[in-house]
Amino acid sequence: GLQVVAVEPREQMLVTEAKGGVRGDNQGPHRIQGMGAGLVPKVLDLDVIDEVLPVHSNDAEKIASELWMIGLPVGVSAGAIVNAAVQVCARPESAGKLAVAVIPSFGERYFTHPMFSEIKERAEGLQKQPLPEPFDNTEYGFATARG
């Protein structure tokens, strides 16, 4: 059957606590934007959640960065979700089963996140390069030089 796994910051395990579990050590601020806003939403139906997987901010940032490098610009919350999905899929009981991880946003809104500080510094140091001259498209069958 269907198994629903919720993901939350390891540093702020409120859903785990709301489901009767025990919070981990070092609870407090985290760096997973879009997740763990310091409360359990009233609209969250805890009964549909079979398991809660906590993911540390460092792990979420690492996976989000890896996803960016393969062409999937996502936020840190997506990194947490994919991290949790990988954990679930690595279990022996998951062999041969279909897993779906829902990534609820795109990464363009997260450029101010500390995860991007190194990339930002490198980009700010780049020299602008002149654009090449446009070429004449008439030799490719277009009616005008610019197609």
LOKOLFI-371172 format. One record per atom (N, C-alpha, C, O): residue in one letter; x negated, y, z; atom name; chain. Coordinates in nm, 3 decimals. Layout:
BEGIN
PT   r      east     north        up    a   c
PT   A         X         Y         Z   CA   A
...
// end
This chain:
BEGIN
PT   r      east     north        up    a   c
PT   G    -0.080    -0.119     0.000    N   A
PT   G     0.000     0.000     0.000   CA   A
PT   G    -0.085     0.126     0.000    C   A
PT   G    -0.208     0.121    -0.007    O   A
PT   L    -0.017     0.234     0.008    N   A
PT   L    -0.080     0.365     0.009   CA   A
PT   L    -0.142     0.394     0.145    C   A
PT   L    -0.080     0.370     0.249    O   A
PT   Q    -0.264     0.446     0.144    N   A
PT   Q    -0.329     0.490     0.267   CA   A
PT   Q    -0.363     0.638     0.251    C   A
PT   Q    -0.429     0.676     0.155    O   A
PT   V    -0.319     0.722     0.343    N   A
PT   V    -0.344     0.866     0.339   CA   A
PT   V    -0.454     0.899     0.439    C   A
PT   V    -0.443     0.871     0.559    O   A
PT   V    -0.562     0.960     0.387    N   A
PT   V    -0.675     0.998     0.470   CA   A
PT   V    -0.686     1.150     0.469    C   A
PT   V    -0.701     1.211     0.363    O   A
PT   A    -0.678     1.211     0.586    N   A
PT   A    -0.697     1.356     0.598   CA   A
PT   A    -0.844     1.382     0.625    C   A
PT   A    -0.915     1.298     0.682    O   A
PT   V    -0.889     1.500     0.585    N   A
PT   V    -1.029     1.539     0.606   CA   A
PT   V    -1.029     1.668     0.686    C   A
PT   V    -0.949     1.758     0.661    O   A
PT   E    -1.119     1.676     0.784    N   A
PT   E    -1.132     1.798     0.862   CA   A
PT   E    -1.279     1.818     0.899    C   A
PT   E    -1.357     1.723     0.896    O   A
PT   P    -1.315     1.942     0.934    N   A
PT   P    -1.453     1.968     0.975   CA   A
PT   P    -1.488     1.892     1.103    C   A
PT   P    -1.411     1.892     1.199    O   A
PT   R    -1.603     1.827     1.105    N   A
PT   R    -1.648     1.757     1.225   CA   A
PT   R    -1.663     1.853     1.342    C   A
PT   R    -1.648     1.815     1.458    O   A
PT   E    -1.693     1.978     1.310    N   A
PT   E    -1.712     2.078     1.414   CA   A
PT   E    -1.581     2.131     1.471    C   A
PT   E    -1.582     2.209     1.567    O   A
PT   Q    -1.467     2.090     1.414    N   A
PT   Q    -1.337     2.140     1.460   CA   A
PT   Q    -1.230     2.034     1.434    C   A
PT   Q    -1.152     2.045     1.340    O   A
PT   M    -1.228     1.931     1.518    N   A
PT   M    -1.146     1.813     1.495   CA   A
PT   M    -1.007     1.826     1.558    C   A
PT   M    -0.972     1.752     1.650    O   A
PT   L    -0.929     1.920     1.509    N   A
PT   L    -0.797     1.947     1.565   CA   A
PT   L    -0.692     1.845     1.521    C   A
PT   L    -0.606     1.807     1.600    O   A
PT   V    -0.699     1.801     1.395    N   A
PT   V    -0.601     1.703     1.347   CA   A
PT   V    -0.626     1.569     1.417    C   A
PT   V    -0.531     1.500     1.455    O   A
PT   T    -0.752     1.534     1.435    N   A
PT   T    -0.785     1.411     1.510   CA   A
PT   T    -0.723     1.417     1.648    C   A
PT   T    -0.661     1.320     1.693    O   A
PT   E    -0.741     1.529     1.716    N   A
PT   E    -0.685     1.546     1.850   CA   A
PT   E    -0.531     1.542     1.848    C   A
PT   E    -0.469     1.481     1.935    O   A
PT   A    -0.471     1.606     1.748    N   A
PT   A    -0.325     1.609     1.737   CA   A
PT   A    -0.268     1.469     1.715    C   A
PT   A    -0.154     1.441     1.753    O   A
PT   K    -0.348     1.381     1.653    N   A
PT   K    -0.302     1.243     1.631   CA   A
PT   K    -0.338     1.152     1.748    C   A
PT   K    -0.319     1.030     1.740    O   A
PT   G    -0.390     1.211     1.857    N   A
PT   G    -0.420     1.132     1.976   CA   A
PT   G    -0.563     1.087     1.986    C   A
PT   G    -0.599     1.015     2.080    O   A
PT   G    -0.647     1.128     1.893    N   A
PT   G    -0.788     1.091     1.897   CA   A
PT   G    -0.869     1.187     1.983    C   A
PT   G    -0.815     1.280     2.043    O   A
PT   V    -0.998     1.163     1.989    N   A
PT   V    -1.088     1.243     2.071   CA   A
PT   V    -1.176     1.327     1.981    C   A
PT   V    -1.234     1.278     1.884    O   A
PT   R    -1.186     1.457     2.014    N   A
PT   R    -1.275     1.546     1.941   CA   A
PT   R    -1.420     1.504     1.963    C   A
PT   R    -1.456     1.452     2.068    O   A
PT   G    -1.504     1.529     1.862    N   A
PT   G    -1.645     1.500     1.876   CA   A
PT   G    -1.715     1.607     1.958    C   A
PT   G    -1.652     1.702     2.004    O   A
PT   D    -1.846     1.591     1.975    N   A
PT   D    -1.926     1.691     2.045   CA   A
PT   D    -1.944     1.814     1.957    C   A
PT   D    -1.919     1.810     1.837    O   A
PT   N    -1.989     1.922     2.020    N   A
PT   N    -2.022     2.047     1.950   CA   A
PT   N    -1.906     2.102     1.866    C   A
PT   N    -1.923     2.131     1.748    O   A
PT   Q    -1.792     2.115     1.928    N   A
PT   Q    -1.675     2.171     1.860   CA   A
PT   Q    -1.685     2.323     1.856    C   A
PT   Q    -1.728     2.385     1.953    O   A
PT   G    -1.646     2.382     1.745    N   A
PT   G    -1.650     2.527     1.732   CA   A
PT   G    -1.648     2.570     1.587    C   A
PT   G    -1.582     2.507     1.504    O   A
PT   P    -1.720     2.677     1.555    N   A
PT   P    -1.719     2.728     1.418   CA   A
PT   P    -1.778     2.628     1.318    C   A
PT   P    -1.861     2.544     1.353    O   A
PT   H    -1.731     2.638     1.195    N   A
PT   H    -1.781     2.553     1.086   CA   A
PT   H    -1.791     2.638     0.961    C   A
PT   H    -1.750     2.754     0.961    O   A
PT   R    -1.848     2.580     0.852    N   A
PT   R    -1.870     2.655     0.728   CA   A
PT   R    -1.789     2.598     0.610    C   A
PT   R    -1.827     2.619     0.494    O   A
PT   I    -1.682     2.529     0.638    N   A
PT   I    -1.600     2.472     0.530   CA   A
PT   I    -1.482     2.564     0.507    C   A
PT   I    -1.376     2.548     0.569    O   A
PT   Q    -1.500     2.659     0.417    N   A
PT   Q    -1.392     2.754     0.387   CA   A
PT   Q    -1.271     2.680     0.332    C   A
PT   Q    -1.285     2.588     0.250    O   A
PT   G    -1.153     2.720     0.377    N   A
PT   G    -1.030     2.659     0.327   CA   A
PT   G    -0.986     2.538     0.407    C   A
PT   G    -0.888     2.472     0.371    O   A
PT   M    -1.057     2.507     0.515    N   A
PT   M    -1.025     2.388     0.593   CA   A
PT   M    -1.045     2.421     0.741    C   A
PT   M    -1.138     2.495     0.775    O   A
PT   G    -0.962     2.369     0.827    N   A
PT   G    -0.984     2.386     0.969   CA   A
PT   G    -0.976     2.531     1.014    C   A
PT   G    -1.075     2.586     1.062    O   A
PT   A    -0.862     2.592     1.000    N   A
PT   A    -0.845     2.734     1.034   CA   A
PT   A    -0.822     2.756     1.183    C   A
PT   A    -0.773     2.861     1.222    O   A
PT   G    -0.858     2.659     1.265    N   A
PT   G    -0.843     2.675     1.408   CA   A
PT   G    -0.705     2.636     1.460    C   A
PT   G    -0.672     2.663     1.576    O   A
PT   L    -0.625     2.572     1.374    N   A
PT   L    -0.491     2.531     1.415   CA   A
PT   L    -0.446     2.413     1.329    C   A
PT   L    -0.501     2.387     1.222    O   A
PT   V    -0.346     2.345     1.380    N   A
PT   V    -0.282     2.239     1.302   CA   A
PT   V    -0.153     2.300     1.248    C   A
PT   V    -0.067     2.338     1.326    O   A
PT   P    -0.139     2.310     1.116    N   A
PT   P    -0.019     2.374     1.060   CA   A
PT   P     0.109     2.302     1.105    C   A
PT   P     0.112     2.179     1.112    O   A
PT   K     0.212     2.379     1.136    N   A
PT   K     0.339     2.321     1.180   CA   A
PT   K     0.403     2.235     1.072    C   A
PT   K     0.481     2.144     1.101    O   A
PT   V     0.371     2.265     0.945    N   A
PT   V     0.431     2.190     0.834   CA   A
PT   V     0.359     2.057     0.808    C   A
PT   V     0.404     1.978     0.725    O   A
PT   L     0.247     2.033     0.876    N   A
PT   L     0.172     1.909     0.856   CA   A
PT   L     0.244     1.794     0.927    C   A
PT   L     0.259     1.796     1.049    O   A
PT   D     0.287     1.697     0.849    N   A
PT   D     0.353     1.579     0.905   CA   A
PT   D     0.246     1.477     0.943    C   A
PT   D     0.196     1.404     0.858    O   A
PT   L     0.211     1.474     1.069    N   A
PT   L     0.105     1.385     1.117   CA   A
PT   L     0.138     1.238     1.097    C   A
PT   L     0.047     1.155     1.093    O   A
PT   D     0.265     1.205     1.084    N   A
PT   D     0.306     1.066     1.068   CA   A
PT   D     0.266     1.007     0.933    C   A
PT   D     0.255     0.885     0.921    O   A
PT   V     0.244     1.090     0.831    N   A
PT   V     0.205     1.036     0.701   CA   A
PT   V     0.054     1.012     0.691    C   A
PT   V     0.008     0.950     0.595    O   A
PT   I    -0.022     1.060     0.789    N   A
PT   I    -0.167     1.045     0.787   CA   A
PT   I    -0.206     0.915     0.857    C   A
PT   I    -0.176     0.895     0.975    O   A
PT   D    -0.273     0.827     0.783    N   A
PT   D    -0.317     0.699     0.839   CA   A
PT   D    -0.451     0.711     0.911    C   A
PT   D    -0.478     0.639     1.007    O   A
PT   E    -0.533     0.803     0.863    N   A
PT   E    -0.668     0.817     0.918   CA   A
PT   E    -0.715     0.961     0.899    C   A
PT   E    -0.678     1.026     0.801    O   A
PT   V    -0.797     1.009     0.991    N   A
PT   V    -0.859     1.141     0.978   CA   A
PT   V    -1.009     1.120     0.975    C   A
PT   V    -1.067     1.062     1.067    O   A
PT   L    -1.073     1.169     0.868    N   A
PT   L    -1.218     1.159     0.858   CA   A
PT   L    -1.281     1.296     0.879    C   A
PT   L    -1.254     1.389     0.802    O   A
PT   P    -1.363     1.310     0.982    N   A
PT   P    -1.433     1.437     1.001   CA   A
PT   P    -1.559     1.440     0.914    C   A
PT   P    -1.629     1.339     0.902    O   A
PT   V    -1.587     1.555     0.855    N   A
PT   V    -1.707     1.574     0.773   CA   A
PT   V    -1.779     1.698     0.823    C   A
PT   V    -1.717     1.803     0.840    O   A
PT   H    -1.907     1.686     0.846    N   A
PT   H    -1.987     1.800     0.895   CA   A
PT   H    -2.009     1.901     0.782    C   A
PT   H    -2.019     1.863     0.665    O   A
PT   S    -2.015     2.028     0.817    N   A
PT   S    -2.036     2.136     0.719   CA   A
PT   S    -2.158     2.110     0.632    C   A
PT   S    -2.154     2.133     0.511    O   A
PT   N    -2.267     2.062     0.692    N   A
PT   N    -2.390     2.036     0.614   CA   A
PT   N    -2.364     1.934     0.503    C   A
PT   N    -2.409     1.951     0.390    O   A
PT   D    -2.291     1.827     0.536    N   A
PT   D    -2.261     1.723     0.438   CA   A
PT   D    -2.168     1.775     0.329    C   A
PT   D    -2.185     1.743     0.212    O   A
PT   A    -2.071     1.856     0.369    N   A
PT   A    -1.977     1.914     0.271   CA   A
PT   A    -2.050     2.006     0.174    C   A
PT   A    -2.025     2.002     0.054    O   A
PT   E    -2.141     2.089     0.225    N   A
PT   E    -2.218     2.179     0.140   CA   A
PT   E    -2.308     2.102     0.045    C   A
PT   E    -2.321     2.138    -0.072    O   A
PT   K    -2.370     1.996     0.094    N   A
PT   K    -2.458     1.914     0.010   CA   A
PT   K    -2.381     1.854    -0.108    C   A
PT   K    -2.427     1.862    -0.223    O   A
PT   I    -2.267     1.795    -0.081    N   A
PT   I    -2.187     1.734    -0.188   CA   A
PT   I    -2.134     1.841    -0.282    C   A
PT   I    -2.136     1.821    -0.404    O   A
PT   A    -2.087     1.954    -0.229    N   A
PT   A    -2.038     2.062    -0.316   CA   A
PT   A    -2.149     2.110    -0.410    C   A
PT   A    -2.124     2.134    -0.528    O   A
PT   S    -2.269     2.122    -0.358    N   A
PT   S    -2.383     2.164    -0.440   CA   A
PT   S    -2.411     2.061    -0.549    C   A
PT   S    -2.438     2.097    -0.664    O   A
PT   E    -2.406     1.934    -0.514    N   A
PT   E    -2.427     1.827    -0.613   CA   A
PT   E    -2.318     1.830    -0.720    C   A
PT   E    -2.347     1.810    -0.838    O   A
PT   L    -2.195     1.856    -0.680    N   A
PT   L    -2.086     1.864    -0.777   CA   A
PT   L    -2.108     1.982    -0.873    C   A
PT   L    -2.083     1.969    -0.993    O   A
PT   W    -2.155     2.096    -0.820    N   A
PT   W    -2.186     2.211    -0.907   CA   A
PT   W    -2.293     2.172    -1.009    C   A
PT   W    -2.283     2.209    -1.126    O   A
PT   M    -2.393     2.097    -0.965    N   A
PT   M    -2.505     2.063    -1.053   CA   A
PT   M    -2.463     1.969    -1.166    C   A
PT   M    -2.531     1.961    -1.268    O   A
PT   I    -2.353     1.896    -1.149    N   A
PT   I    -2.304     1.809    -1.257   CA   A
PT   I    -2.190     1.875    -1.335    C   A
PT   I    -2.126     1.811    -1.419    O   A
PT   G    -2.166     2.004    -1.307    N   A
PT   G    -2.068     2.078    -1.386   CA   A
PT   G    -1.930     2.090    -1.327    C   A
PT   G    -1.836     2.126    -1.398    O   A
PT   L    -1.914     2.060    -1.199    N   A
PT   L    -1.783     2.074    -1.134   CA   A
PT   L    -1.791     2.186    -1.032    C   A
PT   L    -1.827     2.162    -0.917    O   A
PT   P    -1.758     2.309    -1.070    N   A
PT   P    -1.767     2.421    -0.976   CA   A
PT   P    -1.653     2.417    -0.875    C   A
PT   P    -1.540     2.456    -0.906    O   A
PT   V    -1.684     2.372    -0.756    N   A
PT   V    -1.584     2.355    -0.652   CA   A
PT   V    -1.632     2.421    -0.523    C   A
PT   V    -1.749     2.456    -0.510    O   A
PT   G    -1.541     2.439    -0.430    N   A
PT   G    -1.576     2.496    -0.301   CA   A
PT   G    -1.625     2.391    -0.203    C   A
PT   G    -1.626     2.272    -0.233    O   A
PT   V    -1.664     2.437    -0.087    N   A
PT   V    -1.719     2.349     0.016   CA   A
PT   V    -1.612     2.253     0.068    C   A
PT   V    -1.644     2.140     0.106    O   A
PT   S    -1.487     2.296     0.069    N   A
PT   S    -1.381     2.203     0.113   CA   A
PT   S    -1.372     2.084     0.018    C   A
PT   S    -1.345     1.972     0.061    O   A
PT   A    -1.395     2.107    -0.110    N   A
PT   A    -1.397     1.996    -0.206   CA   A
PT   A    -1.514     1.903    -0.177    C   A
PT   A    -1.503     1.782    -0.191    O   A
PT   G    -1.627     1.961    -0.136    N   A
PT   G    -1.741     1.879    -0.096   CA   A
PT   G    -1.706     1.789     0.020    C   A
PT   G    -1.747     1.672     0.023    O   A
PT   A    -1.630     1.841     0.116    N   A
PT   A    -1.586     1.760     0.230   CA   A
PT   A    -1.493     1.649     0.184    C   A
PT   A    -1.504     1.535     0.230    O   A
PT   I    -1.401     1.682     0.095    N   A
PT   I    -1.305     1.583     0.046   CA   A
PT   I    -1.375     1.471    -0.031    C   A
PT   I    -1.346     1.354    -0.011    O   A
PT   V    -1.467     1.508    -0.118    N   A
PT   V    -1.540     1.406    -0.196   CA   A
PT   V    -1.629     1.324    -0.104    C   A
PT   V    -1.642     1.203    -0.123    O   A
PT   N    -1.691     1.387    -0.004    N   A
PT   N    -1.771     1.313     0.093   CA   A
PT   N    -1.686     1.206     0.162    C   A
PT   N    -1.728     1.091     0.174    O   A
PT   A    -1.567     1.245     0.206    N   A
PT   A    -1.477     1.150     0.272   CA   A
PT   A    -1.433     1.039     0.175    C   A
PT   A    -1.425     0.923     0.214    O   A
PT   A    -1.405     1.077     0.052    N   A
PT   A    -1.363     0.977    -0.048   CA   A
PT   A    -1.473     0.875    -0.073    C   A
PT   A    -1.446     0.756    -0.086    O   A
PT   V    -1.596     0.922    -0.079    N   A
PT   V    -1.710     0.831    -0.098   CA   A
PT   V    -1.721     0.736     0.022    C   A
PT   V    -1.747     0.617     0.004    O   A
PT   Q    -1.701     0.788     0.142    N   A
PT   Q    -1.704     0.703     0.262   CA   A
PT   Q    -1.597     0.594     0.254    C   A
PT   Q    -1.623     0.477     0.282    O   A
PT   V    -1.476     0.634     0.217    N   A
PT   V    -1.366     0.536     0.208   CA   A
PT   V    -1.394     0.433     0.099    C   A
PT   V    -1.372     0.314     0.119    O   A
PT   C    -1.442     0.479    -0.015    N   A
PT   C    -1.468     0.387    -0.127   CA   A
PT   C    -1.583     0.291    -0.099    C   A
PT   C    -1.591     0.184    -0.159    O   A
PT   A    -1.673     0.328    -0.008    N   A
PT   A    -1.788     0.242     0.025   CA   A
PT   A    -1.749     0.127     0.117    C   A
PT   A    -1.828     0.034     0.136    O   A
PT   R    -1.631     0.131     0.172    N   A
PT   R    -1.587     0.024     0.262   CA   A
PT   R    -1.558    -0.103     0.185    C   A
PT   R    -1.503    -0.098     0.075    O   A
PT   P    -1.595    -0.218     0.241    N   A
PT   P    -1.567    -0.346     0.171   CA   A
PT   P    -1.419    -0.364     0.137    C   A
PT   P    -1.386    -0.419     0.032    O   A
PT   E    -1.330    -0.320     0.226    N   A
PT   E    -1.186    -0.337     0.200   CA   A
PT   E    -1.134    -0.247     0.088    C   A
PT   E    -1.020    -0.263     0.044    O   A
PT   S    -1.218    -0.153     0.041    N   A
PT   S    -1.178    -0.066    -0.070   CA   A
PT   S    -1.215    -0.122    -0.206    C   A
PT   S    -1.177    -0.067    -0.309    O   A
PT   A    -1.291    -0.230    -0.206    N   A
PT   A    -1.336    -0.289    -0.333   CA   A
PT   A    -1.216    -0.323    -0.423    C   A
PT   A    -1.121    -0.388    -0.380    O   A
PT   G    -1.224    -0.278    -0.548    N   A
PT   G    -1.119    -0.307    -0.646   CA   A
PT   G    -0.994    -0.223    -0.632    C   A
PT   G    -0.898    -0.244    -0.705    O   A
PT   K    -0.994    -0.128    -0.541    N   A
PT   K    -0.876    -0.044    -0.521   CA   A
PT   K    -0.896     0.092    -0.586    C   A
PT   K    -1.009     0.135    -0.608    O   A
PT   L    -0.787     0.159    -0.615    N   A
PT   L    -0.789     0.293    -0.673   CA   A
PT   L    -0.789     0.397    -0.561    C   A
PT   L    -0.709     0.388    -0.468    O   A
PT   A    -0.879     0.494    -0.571    N   A
PT   A    -0.883     0.603    -0.474   CA   A
PT   A    -0.861     0.734    -0.548    C   A
PT   A    -0.914     0.754    -0.658    O   A
PT   V    -0.783     0.823    -0.490    N   A
PT   V    -0.758     0.954    -0.548   CA   A
PT   V    -0.797     1.059    -0.445    C   A
PT   V    -0.749     1.057    -0.331    O   A
PT   A    -0.884     1.151    -0.485    N   A
PT   A    -0.922     1.263    -0.397   CA   A
PT   A    -0.867     1.390    -0.460    C   A
PT   A    -0.899     1.421    -0.575    O   A
PT   V    -0.786     1.463    -0.387    N   A
PT   V    -0.726     1.585    -0.438   CA   A
PT   V    -0.815     1.703    -0.400    C   A
PT   V    -0.837     1.731    -0.282    O   A
PT   I    -0.866     1.773    -0.502    N   A
PT   I    -0.949     1.891    -0.481   CA   A
PT   I    -0.860     2.011    -0.510    C   A
PT   I    -0.825     2.036    -0.626    O   A
PT   P    -0.823     2.086    -0.405    N   A
PT   P    -0.718     2.186    -0.419   CA   A
PT   P    -0.758     2.322    -0.474    C   A
PT   P    -0.672     2.410    -0.485    O   A
PT   S    -0.883     2.343    -0.508    N   A
PT   S    -0.919     2.475    -0.560   CA   A
PT   S    -1.042     2.466    -0.648    C   A
PT   S    -1.106     2.362    -0.659    O   A
PT   F    -1.073     2.578    -0.710    N   A
PT   F    -1.189     2.589    -0.796   CA   A
PT   F    -1.294     2.669    -0.720    C   A
PT   F    -1.259     2.737    -0.624    O   A
PT   G    -1.417     2.664    -0.758    N   A
PT   G    -1.525     2.723    -0.680   CA   A
PT   G    -1.557     2.869    -0.703    C   A
PT   G    -1.641     2.923    -0.631    O   A
PT   E    -1.495     2.936    -0.798    N   A
PT   E    -1.534     3.074    -0.829   CA   A
PT   E    -1.512     3.168    -0.710    C   A
PT   E    -1.578     3.271    -0.702    O   A
PT   R    -1.424     3.134    -0.620    N   A
PT   R    -1.397     3.222    -0.506   CA   A
PT   R    -1.497     3.206    -0.393    C   A
PT   R    -1.489     3.277    -0.293    O   A
PT   Y    -1.590     3.114    -0.406    N   A
PT   Y    -1.682     3.085    -0.296   CA   A
PT   Y    -1.824     3.135    -0.318    C   A
PT   Y    -1.914     3.096    -0.244    O   A
PT   F    -1.846     3.220    -0.416    N   A
PT   F    -1.982     3.265    -0.445   CA   A
PT   F    -2.048     3.338    -0.328    C   A
PT   F    -2.170     3.348    -0.324    O   A
PT   T    -1.970     3.389    -0.233    N   A
PT   T    -2.028     3.458    -0.118   CA   A
PT   T    -2.066     3.360    -0.007    C   A
PT   T    -2.123     3.402     0.095    O   A
PT   H    -2.037     3.233    -0.024    N   A
PT   H    -2.068     3.134     0.078   CA   A
PT   H    -2.220     3.117     0.090    C   A
PT   H    -2.291     3.124    -0.011    O   A
PT   P    -2.272     3.096     0.211    N   A
PT   P    -2.417     3.078     0.229   CA   A
PT   P    -2.477     2.967     0.143    C   A
PT   P    -2.597     2.969     0.115    O   A
PT   M    -2.396     2.871     0.100    N   A
PT   M    -2.445     2.763     0.015   CA   A
PT   M    -2.509     2.818    -0.113    C   A
PT   M    -2.597     2.754    -0.170    O   A
PT   F    -2.464     2.936    -0.157    N   A
PT   F    -2.510     2.992    -0.283   CA   A
PT   F    -2.621     3.095    -0.266    C   A
PT   F    -2.664     3.156    -0.364    O   A
PT   S    -2.668     3.116    -0.143    N   A
PT   S    -2.766     3.224    -0.120   CA   A
PT   S    -2.895     3.204    -0.199    C   A
PT   S    -2.948     3.300    -0.254    O   A
PT   E    -2.945     3.081    -0.206    N   A
PT   E    -3.067     3.056    -0.282   CA   A
PT   E    -3.046     3.080    -0.431    C   A
PT   E    -3.130     3.141    -0.497    O   A
PT   I    -2.935     3.034    -0.485    N   A
PT   I    -2.904     3.055    -0.626   CA   A
PT   I    -2.888     3.204    -0.655    C   A
PT   I    -2.935     3.253    -0.758    O   A
PT   K    -2.822     3.276    -0.564    N   A
PT   K    -2.802     3.420    -0.581   CA   A
PT   K    -2.936     3.493    -0.585    C   A
PT   K    -2.957     3.579    -0.669    O   A
PT   E    -3.025     3.459    -0.493    N   A
PT   E    -3.157     3.522    -0.489   CA   A
PT   E    -3.234     3.496    -0.618    C   A
PT   E    -3.296     3.587    -0.673    O   A
PT   R    -3.230     3.373    -0.666    N   A
PT   R    -3.299     3.340    -0.792   CA   A
PT   R    -3.238     3.417    -0.909    C   A
PT   R    -3.311     3.468    -0.993    O   A
PT   A    -3.105     3.424    -0.914    N   A
PT   A    -3.037     3.493    -1.024   CA   A
PT   A    -3.068     3.642    -1.024    C   A
PT   A    -3.086     3.703    -1.130    O   A
PT   E    -3.073     3.701    -0.904    N   A
PT   E    -3.102     3.845    -0.896   CA   A
PT   E    -3.243     3.878    -0.943    C   A
PT   E    -3.270     3.991    -0.982    O   A
PT   G    -3.332     3.781    -0.939    N   A
PT   G    -3.470     3.803    -0.982   CA   A
PT   G    -3.495     3.776    -1.130    C   A
PT   G    -3.606     3.798    -1.178    O   A
PT   L    -3.394     3.730    -1.202    N   A
PT   L    -3.411     3.699    -1.344   CA   A
PT   L    -3.421     3.827    -1.427    C   A
PT   L    -3.358     3.928    -1.395    O   A
PT   Q    -3.500     3.822    -1.533    N   A
PT   Q    -3.511     3.933    -1.628   CA   A
PT   Q    -3.405     3.915    -1.736    C   A
PT   Q    -3.385     3.804    -1.787    O   A
PT   K    -3.338     4.023    -1.771    N   A
PT   K    -3.240     4.016    -1.879   CA   A
PT   K    -3.313     3.994    -2.010    C   A
PT   K    -3.419     4.051    -2.034    O   A
PT   Q    -3.256     3.912    -2.093    N   A
PT   Q    -3.313     3.882    -2.224   CA   A
PT   Q    -3.225     3.945    -2.331    C   A
PT   Q    -3.103     3.947    -2.318    O   A
PT   P    -3.287     3.998    -2.437    N   A
PT   P    -3.204     4.056    -2.544   CA   A
PT   P    -3.127     3.946    -2.617    C   A
PT   P    -3.174     3.834    -2.632    O   A
PT   L    -3.008     3.981    -2.662    N   A
PT   L    -2.928     3.887    -2.740   CA   A
PT   L    -2.985     3.876    -2.880    C   A
PT   L    -3.034     3.975    -2.934    O   A
PT   P    -2.980     3.758    -2.940    N   A
PT   P    -3.028     3.744    -3.077   CA   A
PT   P    -2.934     3.819    -3.173    C   A
PT   P    -2.817     3.840    -3.143    O   A
PT   E    -2.988     3.856    -3.286    N   A
PT   E    -2.907     3.921    -3.388   CA   A
PT   E    -2.803     3.822    -3.439    C   A
PT   E    -2.834     3.704    -3.456    O   A
PT   P    -2.678     3.868    -3.462    N   A
PT   P    -2.577     3.777    -3.517   CA   A
PT   P    -2.617     3.733    -3.658    C   A
PT   P    -2.679     3.808    -3.733    O   A
PT   F    -2.580     3.612    -3.692    N   A
PT   F    -2.615     3.564    -3.825   CA   A
PT   F    -2.497     3.578    -3.921    C   A
PT   F    -2.383     3.598    -3.879    O   A
PT   D    -2.527     3.568    -4.047    N   A
PT   D    -2.427     3.587    -4.153   CA   A
PT   D    -2.353     3.456    -4.176    C   A
PT   D    -2.414     3.356    -4.216    O   A
PT   N    -2.222     3.457    -4.152    N   A
PT   N    -2.140     3.335    -4.166   CA   A
PT   N    -2.094     3.308    -4.309    C   A
PT   N    -2.033     3.204    -4.335    O   A
PT   T    -2.123     3.400    -4.404    N   A
PT   T    -2.073     3.379    -4.541   CA   A
PT   T    -2.135     3.254    -4.603    C   A
PT   T    -2.073     3.190    -4.687    O   A
PT   E    -2.257     3.220    -4.562    N   A
PT   E    -2.319     3.099    -4.618   CA   A
PT   E    -2.252     2.970    -4.570    C   A
PT   E    -2.280     2.862    -4.621    O   A
PT   Y    -2.163     2.982    -4.470    N   A
PT   Y    -2.089     2.867    -4.422   CA   A
PT   Y    -1.945     2.866    -4.469    C   A
PT   Y    -1.862     2.791    -4.418    O   A
PT   G    -1.915     2.952    -4.568    N   A
PT   G    -1.783     2.951    -4.627   CA   A
PT   G    -1.686     3.053    -4.573    C   A
PT   G    -1.571     3.057    -4.618    O   A
PT   F    -1.727     3.137    -4.477    N   A
PT   F    -1.638     3.241    -4.425   CA   A
PT   F    -1.634     3.358    -4.521    C   A
PT   F    -1.732     3.384    -4.591    O   A
PT   A    -1.522     3.430    -4.526    N   A
PT   A    -1.505     3.541    -4.619   CA   A
PT   A    -1.586     3.664    -4.578    C   A
PT   A    -1.622     3.745    -4.663    O   A
PT   T    -1.615     3.677    -4.447    N   A
PT   T    -1.692     3.794    -4.401   CA   A
PT   T    -1.812     3.744    -4.323    C   A
PT   T    -1.819     3.627    -4.285    O   A
PT   A    -1.906     3.834    -4.300    N   A
PT   A    -2.031     3.797    -4.232   CA   A
PT   A    -2.007     3.747    -4.089    C   A
PT   A    -2.082     3.662    -4.041    O   A
PT   R    -1.905     3.798    -4.023    N   A
PT   R    -1.879     3.757    -3.884   CA   A
PT   R    -1.765     3.655    -3.872    C   A
PT   R    -1.718     3.629    -3.761    O   A
PT   G    -1.722     3.599    -3.984    N   A
PT   G    -1.621     3.494    -3.984   CA   A
PT   G    -1.485     3.548    -3.964    C   A
PT   G    -1.388     3.472    -3.961    O   A
// end
